[in-house]
Amino acid sequence: MKWFGKGSDNVEDARGSSGGKTLLGGGIGLIVVLVGMFFGTDLTGLVSQLPLGETQQVEVKQGSNTDPELKFVSGVLESTELVWDEEFSKMGKTYAHPKLRVFTGSTESACGRAGASVGPFYCPGDHKVYIDLGFYTELKDRFGAAGDFAQAYVVAHEVGHHVQNLLGISEKVERARGSLSKTEYNKLSVKLELQADFFAGLWANHAQKLKNFELDPGDLEEALTAANAIGDDKLQQQSSGQVVPDAFTHGTSAQRMYWFKKGFETGDINQGDTFTSNQL
């Protein structure tokens, strides 16, 4: 995968932070996959539904032009900004850009404190995507999902949750929480996650048209491999040896691949209504 931008200014590098706060700028700066299940933890809720907590001031350093990891996630974020600017404009809306904070070990957010074991997440309280870049090593080594496009898919999925937040979709799902059983609510959670996968595919479709990204042979397969690796059925089978559909919160491997691919093939946001679709 090749990208041709300068990178987003909306990236915060909080690795090794301890106080104070500045934004990462100069063009080298940087969606909910709640992947606690990756690590054998049953996390049936969404980060977007955690109670808001107090945030801690952290030092956010300016990244280096020679830092390849920061440059990459910065480029992916910039590409999502361009795509969603255009999509929101078509709807007569203005897209508010999220920030992306890179951290190591643990971090404070408006959704509370989170460790790296939670995986990448989006917090609606501060409109930020959070990621410990060590997650990419886990994705490659433990789940066999290697490649830069698989990594880009993770960011695009979290940004998809930001889009849902801006469009009021996440709020509707959260409002329904109190009136549903855990099983029924989990079904809504699956629909929310699959739509974020669709939005990630839609991003990939439009990023190519905007000439911000150029896909190499095999890139699509990298993203599909990642989507397959994080299906509820596969993760449950790996962690406990059995599959419990009522506990699904993100969708099966087949569902996740289907909706990412649908977004990639259609590029049409109107095709991504997972809440009324029978194709789940």
N, C-alpha and C positions, 0 to 999 in steps of 0.2 A: 504494500500500500504506500502510495506517495501523496504527500500533501504540499500545498503551494502557498500557504498563508504565512503571516508573520507571527501568529499566535495570539491568544486572547489576553487582554489585560486583567481579566477577572479571576486570576488564580492567586491563591494564598499559599505560600510555602511555610507551614508551621512545624516542620520537622525539627526536633530539638528545641522547641519553643519554651520560653520561661517568663514572658512578661512584655508589656508594650505591644504596639500593633501598627504595622504599616502594610499597605497593599503592595503586592507584587506587580510591577509595571514594566514599562519599556518594551511592551509587545511580547515579552516572554513571561507570561503568566499561565492558569487553566481556568443512579442516576440514580416503589422502593424495592432493587434486589436486596432483600435482607437475607444475607447468606450465612447467618449463624448456623444454619443447618449443615453448611459445608463442614463445620467443625464438630458435628455430633450434638449440637445444641438444639433443643426444640424451641424455636422462636416463632410462635404462631401469630404474633402481632406485627404491625408495621411500625417502622421508625416514625413515620408521619403521624402515628397515633399515640406516641409517647407523650406524657405530660411535659409541658414546657418547663424548663428549669433555668436557673441562673447561669449565665455564661461567664467564662473566665477569660480575662485579658491574656492574650498570648502574643509572643513575638512572631511576626510574619515577615520572613526575610525575602529579599529580592533574589530571584533565581539567576543562575548563570546561563549565558548563551551556549555554554558547552555541556550543560546538564541534559543528556538525551531524554531522560524520563520526563522531566518537566516540559521540555520542548514538545514532546509527543502529546501529552495530555492537554497542553496548551493549544496545540493545533487542532485536536479533536473538539475541544470546547469552542474554539473559534468557529469551526465548521458548523456545529450545532446552532450557534448564534445566527449565522447567516441563513441557515435553513429555516429556523423558527421565526426569524424576523419576517421572512417572506410569507410563511404560512399564516402568521397572525395578521399580517397586512391584508391578505386575501379575505380574512374574516372581519376586517374593519377594526382590528385591535392592535395594540402595541405590545410587543413581547418584552417583558422585563427580564434582562439577562441574569441568570443565577451566577453565584461565585462558586468556585471549586477550591476546597482546602485540602492540601496534601499534608498528611501527618504521619507520625511514626509512633506505634505503641498504643496511644490513647489520645483522645481529644475531647474538648468541651464544645457543646453545640447548644442551640436554643431548645433542642429536644432532650438535653441531658448529656451525661458523660458516656462515651462509647469507646470500647477497646477495638483493636485491630481484628479480633476474632469475630466481631459482628459483620465484617466485610464492608464494602462500599455502601453508602446510604445517602438518602436525601432527607433534609430536615426542612419542613415547610415553615417552621418558626423563624428561620433566618434566610430562607431561600438559598441554601448552600448544599452542594454535593460534597461529601467527605470520602476520602479514599487514602488508605495506607498502600503505597505502591508495592509493598511486599506481597499484597494479595495476588498480583500477577504471577509471582513465582509459584504460589499455592495453586493457582488456576492451571498453570502449566504442569507442575510436577505431580500434583495429587489427582487432578481431574483430566489431564491429557488435553487441555484446551490451550494450545500454544498459538502464538502469532499476534502481530500487531492489530489485525482487524478484530480478533477476539477481544483484545484489550479495549479497542475503541467501542465495541458493542457494550461493554460494561458501563462506560461513561455515558453513552447515548441512552441506555436504559434508564439510568438515574436522572438524566435530564428529562426523559419522558415523564417521570414522576413530577418534575417541576412544571411541565406543561399541563399535566392533570390538575395540579394545584392551582395554576393560574386560571384554568377553565372552569374551576369549581367542581370538578369530578371527584376529587379526593374528599372534599367536604361532604358531598352527598353520600359517599360510602361510609364515612365516619358517623354521620347522623343516623344511619340505619343500624349502627352497631348495637345500640341499646335495646332495640326491639327484635333482635334476631338471636337464635340459638348460636352456639359456637360453630356448629357444623354449617349452618346457613350463612353465617358471617364469613366463614372460611371460603365459601363459594364466591362471595363478592370479592374477597381478597384476591382469589385466583383471577377473576375477570379484570381487576385493576392491574395486576402484574402482567397479564397477557397483553393488555392494551399498551403498557409501557414497552413491551417487546415489539409490538406493532410500530410504535412511534420510533423505536430505534431503527427498524427496517426502513421506515419512511425517510428518516434522516439519511441513511446510506444511499437511497434512491436519489434524493435531491442534491446531496453533496457532490455526486458525480456530475450532475447537470450544471451545477454552479462552477464546475472545474476547480473546486477546492480540494477534492480528493480524486485520485486515480486508483482504481482497484487493480491489483495484480491477480493473475490466475491463482485460484485457491483461496482468495480472501473471503468469499462468501461462505465457503465450507468451514473456514476458521470460526466465523460467527455462529454458524449452525452447530458446530461441535461444542462451542461454549454453551449455547442454549440447551443442547441435549444433555450436557454434563450437569446442569443445575436444575433439571426437572425434579419435582417432588418425588416421583416414583423411584427414580434412580438414586437420589440421595437417601431416601428411606431404606431402600434395599441395601445400600452400602453400609448404613449406620446400624440398622437393627435386623436386617435380613428379612423384613416383611414390609409390605406396602399397605398403607391405611389411607384410602381415598378421602375419608371424612376429615383427615388432618391436613390435606393439601392446602397450601396457602399461595402457591406460585404457579401451579400447573404442571402437567406431565411434560416429559421431554418432548413428546410428539406435539403437544399443544404449543409449547414455547417455540419450537422450530417453525410450526405452521404460521403463527402470527408474526414472527419476525420476517419470514419469507413473504407473507402477504403484504406487509408494509413495504418491503423492498421491491416487490414486483409491481404493485399498484401505485405507490407514491401518493395515494389519495386518502387524506385524513378521514373522509366520509366512509371509508371502508373499514375503519378501525373500531366500530362500536361492538366491543366484546360483550357488553352487558345485555344486548338483545339478540346476539347471534346464536344460532343453534350449533355452530361449528366450533365446539369446544372439546 
